[in-house]
Amino acid sequence: MTTSREAARNHVTPALTVTQAAHALGVHPQTVYGWLQTGAVKGFRLPTTSPRATRRAWRIPQTEIQKITNPKN
């Protein structure tokens, strides 16, 4: 039997890299970075110790891509 805490831990929302999101949306990755900086698209950064990896550490949840591609009228 699984507890609710275990179930929550096992439920992971798929997330895309900036490049994957840009490809899915048909835009340049720089556009996605701009959206992340302005808050137009919600994303999160992965923990990193490398200063060079800060831009590559962004992830965008699949649900954000779906909001853009399937807007509710």
C-alpha positions as CSV (number, residue, x, y, z in Angstrom):
1,M,0.0,0.0,0.0
2,T,1.4,3.4,-0.9
3,T,0.9,6.5,1.2
4,S,-0.1,9.8,-0.2
5,R,3.4,11.1,0.3
6,E,4.8,8.3,-1.7
7,A,2.2,8.8,-4.4
8,A,3.1,12.5,-4.6
9,R,6.8,11.7,-4.9
10,N,6.1,9.3,-7.7
11,H,4.0,11.8,-9.7
12,V,6.5,13.9,-11.6
13,T,5.4,16.4,-14.2
14,P,7.5,16.0,-17.4
15,A,9.6,19.1,-18.0
16,L,11.4,20.2,-21.2
17,T,14.7,21.9,-21.7
18,V,14.7,25.3,-23.3
19,T,15.8,23.9,-26.6
20,Q,13.1,21.2,-26.5
21,A,10.4,23.8,-25.6
22,A,11.6,26.1,-28.4
23,H,11.4,23.3,-30.9
24,A,7.9,22.3,-29.7
25,L,6.7,25.9,-29.9
26,G,8.5,26.7,-33.2
27,V,10.5,29.6,-31.8
28,H,14.2,30.3,-31.1
29,P,15.6,29.2,-27.7
30,Q,16.5,32.8,-27.0
31,T,12.8,33.7,-27.2
32,V,12.0,31.1,-24.6
33,Y,14.8,32.5,-22.3
34,G,13.1,35.9,-22.7
35,W,9.7,34.5,-21.8
36,L,11.3,32.9,-18.7
37,Q,12.9,36.2,-17.6
38,T,9.7,38.2,-18.0
39,G,7.5,35.5,-16.4
40,A,5.4,34.9,-19.5
41,V,6.3,31.2,-19.2
42,K,6.8,29.5,-15.9
43,G,9.9,27.4,-15.4
44,F,12.4,26.3,-12.8
45,R,16.1,26.0,-12.6
46,L,18.0,22.8,-11.7
47,P,20.6,23.1,-9.0
48,T,24.0,23.5,-10.5
49,T,27.5,24.2,-9.3
50,S,28.9,25.3,-12.6
51,P,28.6,28.9,-13.6
52,R,28.6,27.9,-17.2
53,A,25.5,25.7,-16.8
54,T,23.2,28.4,-15.4
55,R,21.4,29.1,-18.7
56,R,21.2,25.4,-19.6
57,A,19.7,24.6,-16.2
58,W,16.2,25.8,-17.0
59,R,13.3,23.4,-17.3
60,I,9.7,24.2,-18.5
61,P,6.9,22.0,-17.4
62,Q,4.9,20.3,-20.1
63,T,1.8,22.0,-18.8
64,E,3.2,25.4,-19.7
65,I,3.8,24.3,-23.3
66,Q,0.2,23.0,-23.5
67,K,-1.1,26.4,-22.2
68,I,0.7,28.1,-25.1
69,T,-0.2,25.6,-27.8
70,N,-3.8,25.2,-26.6
71,P,-5.0,28.5,-25.2
72,K,-8.5,28.6,-23.8
73,N,-10.8,31.1,-25.4
